[in-house]
Amino acid sequence: MNSNLLEVQGLKTYFPIHSGLLRRESGSVKAVDDISFYVKKGESFGLVGESGCGKSTTGRSILRLIEPTEGKVLFEGKEISSMPKEQLRGIRKDMQIIFQDPFASLNPRHTVRKILEEPFIVHGIGNSKDRLDQVLQLMEHVGLNRSQLDRYPHQFSGGQRQRIAIARALALNPKLIVADEPVSALDVSIQSQILNLLKQLQRDFQLTYIFIAHDLSVVKHFCDRVAVMYLGRIVELTDKHELYRNPQHPYTQALLSAVPAPDPFVKNERIILEGDVPSPANAPQGCAFHTRCPAAMERCILERPKLLSTNEHHHVACHLYS
């Protein structure tokens, strides 16, 4: 029996660049450039990397909030990447998203009651009394109380707004939730509360997460397996313990060297990468990282490395290991 809830095969999402008076297509921004991975039922799968590496676009392309250019996305064995939108509507209940900024993702003109009731109305679930009961249960699950039912988003703190967004994502009892940097806009003191809430909800509702983040310490706490992205491509994929114990790709090594040690007497040897991240509209040939890599070879300039297995649970896209 297949234990994979989600399978992504050769996913590409390109955005056309138009120029000139006639607005002809002169190129494309390769936001996601041929990536493949799977997510098991009940696990937390992390996507990490610098800003602009394609993490959020990957999450939105999987849910088809952005239409992918190429590739396949299989959810419970059904290919949803080419599914007609009328048919996809029935599967939407099983796939939800939590956005990074809860203030921007919540309608400022709607009360909490209306925000949380909307998913039930859209999918024609229950009558008015049933929906109110469901809304109150959702609020209880995320740590809000009945007295806040008729307040507006601006009357809540950032952490409370994110709890509302989590409750909305949870409303239709989904199987997969894409959490797009759900704590990066919050104070550090609130981040741990929200992460613990997400973990508790995962246990209570048998949820599967794709957790998108750039904070590696958060990923270490939250995720089971981690994919490291650079310029639209996955450069390393393994479980979190292996990633932190034995990072193999030079980019992953540089990222982890920047994570502060909890012991003030321990100093990490920082790996400083030279140069800037290239533009995804004009990505380097061969390995996308070769322009900044301290171990770059001539082969790296000419040939794009494949994501290959270095041991049973560790995959790396680097010519140093091929």
Secondary structure, DSSP 8 states (H G I E B T S, - for coil): ---EEEEEEEEEEEEEEEETTTTEEEEEEEEEEEEEEEEETT-EEEEE-STTSSHHHHHHHHTTSS--SEEEEEETTEE-TT--HHHHTTTGGGEEEE-S-HHHHS-TTS-HHHHHHHHHHHTT-S-HHHHHHHHHHHHHHTT--GGGTT--GGGS-HHHHHHHHHHHHHTT--SEEEEESTTTTS-HHHHHHHHHHHHHHHHHHT-EEEEEES-HHHHHHH-SEEEEEETTEEEEEEEHHHHHH---SHHHHHHHHTS--SSTT---------S----TTS--SSSTTTTT-TT--HHHHH-----EEEETTEEE--TT--
